[in-house]
Amino acid sequence: MRASHVKRAFRYRFYPTDAQAAELSRTFGCVRKVYNLALAARTQAWARQVRVNYNQTSAMLTGWKKTGELAYLNDVSSVPLQQTLRHLQVAFTNFFGKRAGYPRFKSRKKSRRSAEYTTSAFRFRDGELTLAKMAEPLDIVWSRPLPEGAALSTVSVSQDAAGRGYVSLLCEDPSVQPLPATGAAIGIDAGLDHLPTLSTGRRSPIHKLTTRLVRENQTIVIEDLAVRNMVKNASLARAISDAAWSQLRSVLEYKAQWYGREVIAVDRWFPSSRLCSACGSLQQKMPLHVRTCTCECGTTHDRDVNAAKNILAVGLTASVCGAGVRPQRKTPGGQSAMKQKPLQREP
């Protein structure tokens, strides 16, 4: 039985010829057009309380190509057009699963110019990549080598606002293997005005942090913060962006999947900062400007280290019984600081 390998994306700069640039420009435009047409059709159906799936939009695409107005869709490879319909399906799946907002239309000026090709629409031989509808291979700057014997599954081509071309190659990487199991676990507090704080007492920069966390710990407990909603608050937007919490979480999740680790998300309303990690008593208030505090039990805490310890403890406890936590809206004095709710386990 063949070992299962991790898929990784390798991104490179490339320099298209005039003919390739023209072909890509047509493809980017067609991808955007098909996405918007399908989104409009699904939105109209949604208004009638009817759901439209990928297969139905694929049939619509066949019909659009037969009209005089949209006949130009036949001039580019059909694969990127089918792929954008698949991406739209994923967007709706996330919307219905309450993991994302309603899909938005693509703008000619603001949206990312990109196209995705699967194996039937590209050829990769002897280190040269040729896309469908192109006579010559792309002039790619191989800034780092692909894994030995890499078999590409998808190729994504994009262009940034400055007109620079990039190609992202998705392939299996045999060098990434699950790590030996370890009993270590760690909790992470999301700092809004500084870098993340660990339950071990360290504030750590993002660079290489995720790799170290995954290598050293079997279980990583984080807060399930609604970063997108919080960024709407102008006073917090810059701090959250600087802390790069959403990026940290995303990288942790896919590296944990690579190496056989577990990421547990604790409910965002758990009072990690207001709960004493020593005695369990709950403070009524803990303003953001308060960085250290002394509990009634006599323990003095660094706010963020205390929060990270609580996040770790409740994540591990909830992991045992398969439930997460939410705070009770009660005052201190012996009453429970939490109640059970379904725990979120990240893939």
C-alpha positions, 0 to 999 in steps of 0.5 A: 500500500502506497504511503499517503503524502502531503500535498504542497503548493510551490509558487514561482515567478514567470515571464510570459511571452506576448502571446501567452500574456494575451491568452492568460488575459482572455482566460482571466476575463472568461473565468471572472465572467463565468463566475459572475454569471453562475453567482447571479444564477444561483442568487436568483435561485436562492431568492426563490428558495431554490438551491443550484449546485455545481452540476447545474451551473456546469450545464449552464456553462454549456448553454452559455457557450452556444449563445452568440453573446458568450461564444468567446468562452469557447476561445479559452481552455474549458478547464479553468472555467469548470474550476471557477464553478467548483470554487463557487460551489465551495464558497456556497458550501461554506456559506450554508455551513455558516463558515463564511459570508455570502459569495461576492461578485468578482470585480475587473479592477479589484478582484484577483486575476487567476485561473486554475488548470488540472492535469488534463489542461497542462503538460509538465515534462523535463522541468517545463510547464505548458498550459492548454492553448499555449504553444510554448512552455512558461518561462518560470524562474525556478527559485527552489526545486520541486520535490524529487519525482513530483507529480503535479495535480493542479496549476494556478496562474495569477497576476498581481496588480503590478502585472507580475505573473505567478504560477503555483504548482500543487504536488505531493511532497514525500519529504513531509511525514507524520512526526512521532507522537508526543504527550506535550500540549500548549495553549495560545492566547491571541494578543490583539496589541502584541504577538501571541502568548503561549501557556509556557509564558513566552511571547513569540514572533510568527516566523517559524513559530508554527513549525516549532509548535507543531513539532514540539506538541501533540495538541495545540489549543487556540481561541476561535476568534471571529477575526473578520468581525473584529477587524470591522472595529477600526480601533482593533483592525491594525492590532489584529492585522499586526498580530496576524492571528488568522494567518497563524491559525491557518498555518497551524491547522494545515501543518498539524494535518501534515504531521499528525497533530491536533488543533482544538479551538476553544469558544471565543466567549470563554473568559480566559483573561478573567479566570484565575488559572490557579484557583478558578475564580472569575473576575467580573471585569478585565479591561484591555489596559490591565496587563497584570492582576492579583487574584483574591487567592494571592496569585499575581498573573501576567494577563496573557500568560494566565489566559493561555494557561486557561485556554490550554486547560479548558481545551484539554478538559473539553477534548476528553469529553468531546465538548467545548466551553462557553461562559456563564453570565454569572458573578464570582463567588463559587459559581461555575465560569463555564458551560458545555457546548460542542467543541470545534476540532480543526482539520 
